[in-house]
Each structure stands twice: as C-alpha cells, then as structure tokens.
Amino acid sequence: MSVRTELRGQVLIVTLDRPEARNALNTEMREALLDVWNEYRDSDTARVAVLTGAGDQSFCAGADLKEMGDYYRSMTPVERRENGERTPGLGALTRNFDPRKPVIAAINGPCLAGGLELALACDIRIAAKHAVFGLPEVKRGILPGAGGTQRLPRALPLGVALEMILTGAPIDAEAALRWGLVSRITELNNLLTEALRVAELIAANGPLAVRAARDAVYQGRHLDLDEALRLEQFHAEPLRVSEDAQEGVQAFVEKRTPVFHGR
C-alpha cells in the first residue's frame, strides 16, 4: 500500500509512501486517502493528524501526471468541472472535504505544484530545512488548479503569492518561514519528532475546544470584526457547559493534568 498510517496515542501519522515517484498521488493513493481522512474525521481516538512523505526527495509531487493525461483525455472541460465540484480534491483534502480536526503537514522535501496545494490544505506546516516551495504550473501552460491560486494568497502577502504564482519560481525554507508559509523549520532527522511534539500539544487539549476554535478561525477569517465576534460566541457558549470545561477547571484547581473525553 502506498499510503501508510500509524496511530501513536491520539495522533494519526499518514505517510505518502511512493518515493520512487516523488510521492505523486495516483488513483490508488487518492482512494486510500479518502478512506483515511473519513476514518480520521469519525474517530473518537485520533485527535490530530500528521501528513508526511516517504524519503527526502519530495513531500508530494501532486497528481501523477501519467494518470492526469488519461483523465483529461477522458472528459470534456464541462464534465471535468462538474466532476471536480462533486468529488474531493487532491489528496482528498483540497476541496469538498473538511476533517473538522487539525492536520499538520510535515514537509520532508521539495513541496511543489500539487504538493504545495496539498500542504496549503493542512492547518499547520512544519518543514525540513532543505525543502523548497513553489507553484510552477504556469511554466507548463496551466494554472494551480487544486487551490493554489486561492489558498496561497490567503497564506502569504498578496505580492509574494502573486510572484510565486505568476513566475512559477520557488522559495526556500527560510523564505517560507519568514513569510509565514510554514510555522517552523528543522533538520530532516528531527522533522517527524517536531511535528509529533506540536501534534501532541494539540491532542492534550479539549477536543471539543480544539474543533470549535478551528471552526471559528476558518469561518470568521473573512467576516467583518463584529460578525466574527458574534460567530466566536456562537462557538464558545456551548463549550462553557461541557463536561470537558468542568474537567479543565477542576484539574486547574487540583493542580493536575486534565483528562478530556470530548463531552
């Protein structure tokens, strides 16, 4: 199987395991990932996921170009557009699906084209120092069609994003950190450890609170402030009467680590 999963405590590790093809996503992998993300969404145990690639040559090269050629030849543009509106996007994450839980991208190498679009669909990005980031599609006469033109300008200053999109030129990990595309960089041999450290910090928190806070961020980021503040209270109020909130307060009073059950 070219997608491996491992549950470590409350963290699900998802590894794209096709290093000989730079972890490019073929049909088998896309179908496997759809199952993985659905199971993750519905799991009561897994609270955070870490997505990474095998090897050190690529995080993910996006869609398998050999299969993509067959796909484009098999449908008209209208049929492809209609199919895209109905189905999950690249890696089953870039459109039409929300796991409602955090996904951390542990970027183990070059992160280009669809690979960057997949990473952009994750909530937090941590990268190895040798990683580079880019959307070279215009060099091939196409555009980044798995969210690149929409998510990159939301993640970076508009001018920086436009330069990357319109020139197709990549940036290195230091620049990605400077512009906020990734939250931290580390040596490759420490990458998974660092991603798991962050994941475990998240997993230790109240799962209802993590989900509600994540929802509030994404739902409110394009509202005006007054509307966004009302939205925040919409998410905050139910938490205040939850069992997890009572446990959090009680654990603080008793000076112990809280044990949350998602209730």
C-alpha positions in Angstrom: 0.0 0.0 0.0 1.4 3.4 -1.0 -0.3 5.2 1.9 0.8 4.1 5.4 -0.9 5.0 8.6 0.1 4.7 12.2 -1.7 5.7 15.3 0.6 6.9 18.1 -1.6 7.7 21.1 -4.1 10.3 19.9 -2.0 11.3 16.8 -2.6 9.7 13.4 0.6 9.6 11.2 -0.3 9.5 7.5 2.7 8.8 5.2 2.6 9.1 1.4 4.8 6.1 0.5 5.8 6.3 -3.1 9.2 7.9 -3.0 10.3 6.5 -6.4 7.6 8.7 -7.9 8.2 11.7 -5.6 5.1 10.6 -3.7 2.9 11.6 -6.6 -0.8 10.7 -6.0 -2.2 8.0 -8.2 -5.7 6.6 -8.2 -4.9 4.0 -5.6 -3.4 6.6 -3.2 -6.3 9.1 -3.7 -8.9 6.4 -2.9 -6.9 5.2 0.1 -6.6 8.8 1.4 -10.3 9.4 1.1 -10.8 6.4 3.4 -8.1 7.6 5.7 -9.5 11.1 6.1 -13.1 9.8 6.6 -11.9 7.5 9.3 -9.9 10.2 10.9 -12.9 12.6 10.9 -15.1 10.0 12.6 -12.5 8.6 15.0 -13.0 9.2 18.8 -9.3 8.3 19.4 -7.3 10.3 16.8 -7.4 14.0 17.6 -4.6 15.3 15.4 -3.2 14.0 12.1 0.4 14.4 10.7 0.7 14.1 6.9 4.2 13.5 5.6 6.0 11.9 2.7 8.5 9.0 2.5 12.1 9.7 1.7 13.8 13.1 1.4 13.3 13.9 -2.3 9.7 15.2 -2.1 6.8 15.8 0.2 4.4 15.2 -2.6 4.7 16.0 -6.3 0.9 16.4 -6.7 -1.2 14.3 -9.1 0.5 11.5 -11.1 1.0 13.2 -14.5 0.7 10.0 -16.4 -2.8 9.4 -15.0 -3.7 13.0 -15.3 -3.2 12.8 -19.0 -5.7 10.0 -19.3 -8.1 11.9 -17.1 -8.1 15.0 -19.2 -8.5 13.0 -22.4 -11.4 11.1 -21.0 -13.7 14.1 -20.3 -14.7 17.4 -21.8 -13.9 20.6 -19.8 -17.5 20.8 -18.7 -17.5 17.2 -17.5 -14.2 17.7 -15.6 -15.5 20.9 -13.9 -18.8 19.2 -12.9 -16.8 16.1 -11.6 -14.5 18.4 -9.6 -17.4 20.1 -8.0 -18.7 16.8 -6.7 -15.5 14.9 -5.7 -12.8 15.5 -3.0 -9.8 17.3 -4.3 -6.1 16.4 -4.4 -5.2 14.1 -1.6 -8.9 14.2 -0.6 -8.2 17.4 1.2 -8.1 20.4 -1.2 -11.8 20.7 -1.8 -15.2 19.3 -0.8 -13.9 17.8 2.4 -13.1 19.1 5.9 -12.0 16.6 8.6 -13.0 19.1 11.3 -9.8 18.3 13.1 -6.2 19.6 12.8 -3.9 18.2 10.1 -0.2 19.1 10.3 2.0 18.8 7.2 5.5 17.6 8.0 7.2 18.6 4.8 10.1 16.3 4.3 11.4 17.7 1.0 10.5 19.8 -2.1 6.9 20.9 -1.9 5.9 21.9 -5.5 2.8 22.1 -7.6 0.1 19.9 -6.2 2.3 19.0 -3.3 2.2 22.6 -2.1 -1.5 22.8 -2.7 -1.9 19.7 -0.5 0.2 21.3 2.2 -1.8 24.5 1.9 -4.9 22.5 2.7 -3.4 21.4 6.0 -3.7 23.6 9.1 -0.1 23.8 10.2 3.1 23.3 8.1 6.5 22.3 9.5 9.3 21.8 7.1 12.8 20.3 6.7 15.5 22.9 6.1 16.1 21.6 2.6 12.5 21.9 1.5 11.6 24.3 -1.3 8.1 25.6 -2.1 6.6 26.6 -5.4 3.7 26.5 -7.9 5.4 26.0 -11.3 2.2 25.3 -13.2 2.4 28.4 -15.4 5.7 27.1 -16.8 3.6 24.2 -18.2 0.9 26.4 -19.6 -1.6 25.6 -16.9 -2.5 27.2 -13.5 -2.5 25.7 -10.0 -6.0 24.2 -10.0 -6.1 22.4 -6.7 -6.5 25.5 -4.6 -3.1 27.2 -5.2 -4.4 30.4 -6.6 -6.8 30.7 -3.7 -5.0 29.4 -0.6 -1.5 30.8 -1.3 -2.7 34.4 -1.3 -4.5 33.7 2.0 -1.3 32.3 3.5 1.2 34.9 2.2 1.2 38.7 1.5 -0.6 39.1 -1.9 2.5 40.4 -3.7 4.6 37.4 -2.6 1.9 35.0 -3.5 1.5 36.6 -6.9 5.2 36.5 -7.6 5.3 32.8 -6.9 2.2 32.0 -8.9 3.0 34.1 -11.9 6.7 33.4 -12.2 6.5 29.7 -11.1 9.7 30.3 -9.2 10.2 28.5 -5.9 11.2 29.9 -2.5 13.4 28.1 0.0 12.5 27.1 3.6 14.0 30.2 5.2 11.8 32.4 3.0 8.8 30.2 3.7 9.4 30.7 7.4 9.9 34.4 7.0 6.7 34.9 5.1 4.7 32.6 7.4 4.1 29.8 4.9 5.5 27.4 7.5 5.5 27.9 11.2 8.9 26.3 11.8 11.8 24.6 10.1 14.0 21.8 11.4 16.6 19.3 10.3 15.1 16.4 8.4 16.1 13.8 11.0 14.1 15.8 13.6 11.1 16.7 11.4 8.7 14.0 12.5 9.7 14.4 16.1 8.9 18.1 15.9 5.6 17.6 14.1 4.6 15.0 16.7 5.6 17.3 19.5 3.2 20.0 18.2 0.5 17.4 17.5 0.7 16.1 21.0 0.4 19.6 22.4 -2.8 20.0 20.5 -4.1 16.5 21.3 -3.7 17.1 25.0 -6.3 19.9 24.8 -10.0 19.6 25.0 -11.1 18.1 21.6 -14.4 20.0 21.6 -12.5 23.2 22.2 -9.9 22.5 19.5 -12.6 21.7 17.0 -14.6 24.8 17.9 -11.6 27.1 17.8 -10.5 25.7 14.4 -14.1 26.2 13.1 -14.2 29.8 14.5 -10.9 30.7 12.8 -11.9 29.4 9.3 -15.5 30.6 9.4 -14.6 34.0 10.7 -11.5 35.0 8.9 -13.3 36.8 6.0 -16.2 38.3 8.1 -16.1 41.8 9.4 -15.0 42.0 13.0 -18.4 42.5 14.6 -19.8 39.4 12.7 -16.7 37.4 13.5 -17.0 38.2 17.2 -20.6 37.1 17.2 -19.5 33.9 15.5 -16.9 33.4 18.2 -19.5 33.5 20.9 -21.7 31.1 18.9 -18.9 28.5 19.2 -17.8 29.5 22.7 -21.1 29.3 24.6 -21.7 25.5 24.2 -18.2 24.8 25.5 -18.8 26.6 28.7 -21.3 24.0 29.9 -19.4 20.9 28.6 -18.0 18.2 30.7 -14.6 19.0 29.3 -14.8 22.6 30.5 -15.8 21.4 34.0 -12.8 19.0 33.9 -10.5 21.7 32.8 -11.4 24.0 35.7 -11.4 21.1 38.2 -7.9 20.0 37.1 -6.6 23.5 37.4 -7.9 23.8 40.9 -6.5 20.4 41.8 -3.2 21.2 40.1 -3.3 18.1 37.9 -3.4 17.3 34.2 -6.9 17.3 32.8 -8.4 14.2 31.2 -10.7 15.3 28.4 -13.3 12.9 26.9 -14.8 15.1 24.2 -18.1 15.6 26.0 
